[in-house]
């Protein structure tokens, strides 16, 4: 199928790519390494392994893959057609709106990349959002091209968050009535910014830390403390990638009593200090 993408003469012509796809050959080589992928399925279905878990996206559903996701075994059904929008990793990261809800949405999407679009308005909103961002990228004659493109990128993210907020809240409510393990995972998503001890979550669930660790180990193969550290690590990474926040602000946001305590914790979970991590980002 012929792709929609028209190569631009902009300074960085690969920041935004919009394509119609029907099979693996339509995807750019190693697309999931350098790009965040937004895919709307028009017809058929696509199956894939995401973090070693088999998933499926069907007609009128949406899937979001982060750049450098652990993605494998992508397979397409007969008659599969989708529209994809690829956004270069650093460009999207640098233009995420400064909203705390965005961290929750990001972590949620890392676990549940497939989204249900239950009505026509949601489906139209997603596709319109694709076209608006791609059109703004192509509009290289705009007098304020870079500023306008960055604003459109932020608006794109806000529109996506708006579309998926109901699905996020619905799944969140269902977990509140789920098993102890599911409720624990939900609590960690809500509180790991400031609560990083197993005792806190055990108290919330009215069980002992030892029992909580055992439940977590039985359901996932790793302990509760390891899950807490994983979620905290992801949040720290997202916050450090936000150039609008300085390290002291991030330390305060995560409830550390001092920047030195924050630095030691980051060194423990990332293997480098906050400053070293940012220097690596360039």
Secondary structure, 3 states (H helix, E strand, C coil): CCCCCCCCCCCCCCCEEEEEECCHHHCCCCHHHHEEEEEEEEECEEEEEECCEEEEEECCEEEEECCCCCEEEEEECCCCEEEEEEEEHHHHHHCCCCCHHHHHHHHHHHHCCEEECCCHHHHHHHHHHHHHHHHHHHCCCCCCHHHHHHHHHHHHHHHHHHHHHHHHHHHHHHHHCCCHHHHHHHHHHHHCCCCCCHHHHHHHHCCCHHHHHHHHHHHHCCCHHHHHHHHHHHHHHHHHHCCCCCHHHHHHHCCCCCHHHHHHHHHHHHCCCHHHHHHHHC
